[in-house]
Amino acid sequence: MKEENYKIIDEDRVEKVSKNILDDDFLVNVAELFKVFGDSSRIKIICALLQEELCVGDIAAITKSTSSAVSHQMQILKQSKLVKTRREGKLIYYSLKDEHVKKIFKIGCEHIEEL
């Protein structure tokens, strides 16, 4: 890594923060999580799943999208561990995996409302 010249103003603060900053690999994972929230189609799906457990066809109707497009988005949400599934016969129902997903969504909405 290339060494840079920095004009450090407060060495104690720089040292303290540098010791406590999160690991780069962990931060990459956090960035990947937030990328999932960066798509309005997925946000609309999450908003729907906040209210009810739903199957792909119902999500497609609610979001005015195709079942194929919804299935693709559900794969991404499932791989990111944001949704869980439940099978009932031939149908697969999706719901939010845990309270963290709800909290992230709610905090995002609160932030937008404050702007």
C-alpha positions in Angstrom: 0.0 0.0 0.0 1.3 3.5 -0.9 2.3 5.6 2.0 0.6 9.0 2.1 1.6 12.1 3.9 -1.2 13.3 6.2 -1.4 16.4 8.2 -2.5 15.0 11.5 -4.2 17.6 13.7 -5.0 15.4 16.8 -2.7 12.4 17.1 -4.6 11.0 20.1 -7.9 11.0 18.3 -6.4 9.5 15.2 -4.8 6.7 17.2 -8.0 6.1 19.3 -10.3 5.9 16.2 -7.8 3.9 14.2 -7.7 1.2 17.0 -11.5 1.1 17.2 -12.4 1.2 13.5 -14.1 -2.0 12.2 -12.2 -4.5 10.1 -12.2 -3.9 6.3 -13.8 -7.3 5.6 -16.6 -6.6 8.0 -17.1 -3.1 6.5 -17.3 -4.7 3.0 -20.1 -7.0 4.3 -22.0 -4.0 5.8 -21.6 -2.2 2.4 -23.0 -5.3 0.6 -26.0 -5.3 3.0 -26.7 -1.7 2.3 -26.4 -2.3 -1.5 -29.4 -4.7 -1.2 -31.4 -1.8 0.3 -30.3 0.3 -2.7 -32.9 -1.0 -5.1 -36.4 0.5 -5.0 -38.0 -2.8 -6.2 -36.5 -4.6 -3.2 -37.6 -1.8 -0.9 -41.1 -2.0 -2.1 -41.1 -5.8 -1.5 -39.7 -5.3 2.0 -42.4 -2.7 2.7 -45.0 -5.3 1.7 -43.4 -8.0 3.8 -43.5 -5.7 6.8 -47.3 -6.1 6.7 -47.8 -9.8 5.7 -46.1 -13.0 4.7 -46.6 -13.3 0.9 -46.0 -15.6 -2.0 -44.3 -14.4 -5.3 -47.6 -14.0 -7.2 -49.1 -11.8 -4.5 -45.9 -9.7 -4.3 -45.9 -9.3 -8.1 -49.5 -8.1 -7.9 -48.8 -5.7 -5.1 -45.6 -4.3 -6.7 -47.1 -4.4 -10.2 -44.2 -6.5 -11.5 -43.8 -9.8 -13.1 -43.4 -13.0 -11.1 -40.1 -13.6 -12.8 -38.8 -10.2 -11.7 -40.1 -10.7 -8.1 -38.5 -14.2 -8.0 -35.2 -12.6 -8.9 -35.4 -10.0 -6.2 -36.5 -12.6 -3.7 -33.3 -14.6 -4.5 -31.2 -11.6 -3.7 -33.1 -10.9 -0.5 -32.8 -14.5 0.6 -29.1 -14.7 -0.2 -28.6 -11.6 1.9 -30.5 -13.3 4.7 -33.2 -10.6 4.9 -36.1 -12.9 4.2 -37.1 -16.5 5.1 -39.3 -18.9 3.4 -42.1 -21.3 4.4 -43.5 -23.9 2.0 -47.2 -24.7 1.9 -47.9 -27.3 -0.7 -46.5 -25.9 -4.0 -46.4 -22.3 -2.8 -43.5 -20.7 -1.1 -44.3 -17.8 1.3 -41.8 -15.2 2.2 -41.5 -13.1 5.3 -38.8 -10.9 6.8 -36.1 -12.9 8.6 -36.0 -10.9 11.8 -36.5 -7.6 13.6 -33.2 -6.2 12.3 -34.7 -5.9 8.8 -37.7 -4.0 10.2 -35.5 -1.7 12.2 -33.2 -0.9 9.3 -36.2 -0.1 7.1 -37.9 2.0 9.8 -34.8 4.0 10.6 -34.3 4.6 6.8 -37.9 5.9 6.6 -37.5 8.1 9.7 -34.3 9.6 8.2 -36.1 10.5 5.0 -39.0 12.0 6.9 -36.6 14.3 8.7 -35.0 15.6 5.5 
